[in-house]
Amino acid sequence: MEVDPPASHLRHVEKDVLIPKIMREKARERCSEQVQDFTKCCKDSGILMVVKCRKENSALKECLTAHYNDPAFYEECKMEYLKEREEFRKTGIPTKKRLQKLPTSM
């Protein structure tokens, strides 16, 4: 029988892939205004978006980068991941499957 590592121990894949994935998702939510502005600009500009949407792209990058470089934000996402992992270890049901039962806003 395989023994689970201590609750706070993180494997490389968790540190380097899974937690950053949560960070990206949450940062996009928190930068939703910049995401919307950039998306609208791209839709309105067609192939000229590279030139026309620099301001929106810079604002979006700045917002996302501020979150990625915030140690408190990393800790928040790490704790969220650990909570999800602990719940999975108890129930055997991945978070995404549990969340699929809830209505989505998208």
C-alpha positions as CSV (number, residue, x, y, z in Angstrom):
1,M,0.0,0.0,0.0
2,E,1.3,3.4,-1.0
3,V,1.7,5.9,1.8
4,D,0.7,9.6,1.1
5,P,3.4,12.1,1.7
6,P,2.9,14.7,4.5
7,A,0.0,17.1,3.8
8,S,2.3,20.1,3.1
9,H,4.9,18.2,0.9
10,L,4.8,19.3,-2.7
11,R,6.2,17.3,-5.6
12,H,8.0,19.1,-8.5
13,V,5.0,18.7,-10.8
14,E,2.8,20.3,-8.1
15,K,5.2,23.3,-7.6
16,D,6.1,23.8,-11.2
17,V,2.8,22.9,-13.1
18,L,-0.3,22.4,-11.0
19,I,0.0,25.4,-8.7
20,P,1.1,27.8,-11.5
21,K,-2.0,26.6,-13.5
22,I,-4.2,27.7,-10.6
23,M,-2.3,31.0,-10.4
24,R,-2.9,31.6,-14.2
25,E,-6.6,30.8,-13.8
26,K,-7.1,33.1,-10.8
27,A,-5.0,35.9,-12.2
28,R,-7.1,35.9,-15.4
29,E,-10.2,36.2,-13.2
30,R,-8.7,39.0,-11.2
31,C,-7.5,40.8,-14.4
32,S,-10.9,40.2,-16.2
33,E,-11.2,43.8,-17.1
34,Q,-7.9,43.8,-18.9
35,V,-8.7,40.4,-20.5
36,Q,-12.0,41.8,-21.8
37,D,-10.3,45.0,-23.1
38,F,-7.6,43.0,-24.9
39,T,-10.1,40.5,-26.4
40,K,-12.4,43.3,-27.6
41,C,-9.5,45.1,-29.2
42,C,-8.3,41.9,-31.0
43,K,-11.8,41.2,-32.3
44,D,-12.2,44.8,-33.5
45,S,-8.7,45.1,-35.1
46,G,-8.4,41.8,-37.0
47,I,-4.9,41.3,-38.5
48,L,-3.8,44.7,-37.2
49,M,-4.2,43.6,-33.6
50,V,-0.5,43.3,-33.1
51,V,-0.1,47.0,-33.8
52,K,-3.4,48.3,-32.5
53,C,-3.7,46.4,-29.2
54,R,-0.3,47.1,-27.7
55,K,-1.7,49.3,-24.9
56,E,-4.3,46.6,-24.0
57,N,-1.7,43.9,-24.2
58,S,0.7,45.8,-22.0
59,A,-2.0,46.4,-19.4
60,L,-3.0,42.7,-19.4
61,K,0.7,41.6,-19.1
62,E,1.3,44.1,-16.3
63,C,-1.8,42.9,-14.3
64,L,-1.0,39.2,-14.8
65,T,2.7,39.6,-13.9
66,A,1.9,41.6,-10.7
67,H,-0.1,38.5,-9.6
68,Y,2.5,36.0,-10.7
69,N,5.2,37.8,-8.8
70,D,3.2,38.2,-5.6
71,P,4.3,35.7,-2.9
72,A,1.0,36.1,-1.0
73,F,-0.9,35.2,-4.2
74,Y,1.4,32.1,-4.6
75,E,0.7,31.0,-1.0
76,E,-3.1,31.5,-1.6
77,C,-3.0,29.3,-4.7
78,K,-0.8,26.8,-3.0
79,M,-3.2,26.5,0.0
80,E,-6.1,26.1,-2.5
81,Y,-4.2,23.3,-4.3
82,L,-3.4,21.6,-1.0
83,K,-7.1,21.8,0.0
84,E,-8.2,20.3,-3.3
85,R,-5.5,17.5,-3.0
86,E,-6.6,16.7,0.5
87,E,-10.3,16.5,-0.6
88,F,-9.3,14.3,-3.5
89,R,-7.4,12.0,-1.1
90,K,-10.4,11.7,1.1
91,T,-13.1,11.2,-1.6
92,G,-11.2,10.0,-4.7
93,I,-13.2,12.5,-6.7
94,P,-11.2,15.1,-8.7
95,T,-12.3,18.8,-8.0
96,K,-13.3,19.3,-11.7
97,K,-15.7,16.4,-11.5
98,R,-17.2,17.7,-8.2
99,L,-17.5,21.2,-9.8
100,Q,-19.1,19.9,-13.0
101,K,-22.2,19.1,-10.9
102,L,-22.6,22.8,-10.2
103,P,-24.0,25.2,-12.8
104,T,-21.3,27.2,-14.6
105,S,-21.5,31.0,-15.3
106,M,-19.9,30.7,-18.7
